[in-house]
């Protein structure tokens, strides 16, 4: 298993964590805060995306990530889904 922190490790960076195994992965959060995550650092096929809550630094980059991985399933709470629309 591999865990890659693509964002969220410093103040002002968007949150995006990839957990992968055998080149298939999941994403935990996909935010936007002052800049977009470095999507080109994702070198695994993303199958699932989990959003923890609806702050922009956790959900703001989701539309771009979904374009890159259109087959990925997205999981989030109903309130997060409503705010994220």
N, C-alpha and C positions, 0 to 999 in steps of 0.2 A: 504494500500500500504506500502511496506517495501523497503528501499534503503540500500544496503550493500556495503560499500567500501572495496573491497578485496585487492586493491592495488592502488597506485597513490597518497597516502596521504603524503608520505615523499619522499625526494630526493633519487633517485636510486631504487625506487620500481616500478614494472610494473603497468600500469593502468588497472584496471578491476572493473567495477561497475555493480552490479546486482540490477535491479528494479523488484519487484515481487508483485503479488497479488494472493491470493488463491493457493499458491504453484506453480504458473506458472510465468516465468520471462523472461526478456530480459537482454542482456549484452551490456554495452556500453564500447567498446574497450577491447582488450585482448593483453596486451603487454608482452615483455620480456626485462628486463634490469638488467643485473648482476644476476638475479634469476628469476625463473618462479613464476607466481601468485600461491596462495594456492588454487588450483582447488577444493580440498576436502572441502573447506568452502562454496561451492555452494550447497545449500540443496533444490533448486527448480528445476523444469523441465524447461529448457531453450528452448524457442520457437523461439526467434529471437536474432540475434547478429548484432549490429551496430558498424561499425568502422569509426572513425572520420577522420583519416588521416594515412599515411603510415610510420610514424616513428616507429622504432622497439619497443619502449615502449608503443605503442598503437595497433600494429598488430602482433608482434613477437610470441605470444603464440597461435595464432588463430588455427593452425593445431592441436594442442593438445586439445583445447576446442572443436573443431569440432569432434574429435574422441569420446569425452565424450558425446556430444549431436549431433549425426549425422543427426537428423531430423530438426535441427534448420536452419532457413533461415538466410542468411548473406546479409547485406546491406552495401554498400560502394560506393564511387564515382568511375567512370571509371579510372581516374588517380591513385587512391589508389589501385585499383584492378590490374592495370598494374605493379605498383612498387612492390606490394605484391606477385607477382608470383614467 
